[in-house]
């Protein structure tokens, strides 16, 4: 009789749970930063009250189907990746399971939209929902499998650090989710601000001017690289993969990469937003 390894089953269940939580937390953080600005913008443009948007408006970000679809896939991929890292086996399966609620959500939205239900929809948001129903599962399959490979790669290191999650001691999780939430909210807010400005600039000026604006935005792209390279470096220090002996040096390194780098990225984003508004002549209050 084949012996059942309960630890493996626990890891699969735990992976699904962490994947669901991680994907949901990222989604909440991005929505907190983006949707508030979109609601303010549409309230001005459509002469609606702040709370007058129809049911389903927030789910599809007021019809901004392209950026909303990418965001949904990003959250799905992140959740599936975390699920795979924790499970360290069958990453594609735990990834798919962790993505099922997302596919079901878009399936329900798609059904209500095509049957004339009272839900905010456009032709493109319906198409987006149909694509996400299938693509979310596929993206989760790939991300979960990649997470499984990463988890297996660092399995010995993670196991050597008792009472940790991904090698990070438990008390760090008292502040890490709060800090990450704030960073992501700010980043999402800046994307929401620059998205309509950039879109209007490209459609208004076109040609060479659009290329010039695209080049001018390079520091904006670099700000995200700076922020998340910093967060990644801080993660490897906290997990002790990048070992630093002295406590003082370790704390300073975490402050440098985990705080200074992302904050610098946010400041660059603010500066680039106002620079682009000045160049394009497109002002959004």
PyMOL commands that set and color helices and strands:
alter all, ss='L'
color gray80, all
select helices_A, chain A and resi 6-45+61-63+65-87+91-114+123-153+155-160+170-174+176-205+207-216+218-238+247-280
alter helices_A, ss='H'
color red, helices_A
select strands_A, chain A and resi 164-165+168-169
alter strands_A, ss='S'
color yellow, strands_A
deselect
rebuild
show_as cartoon
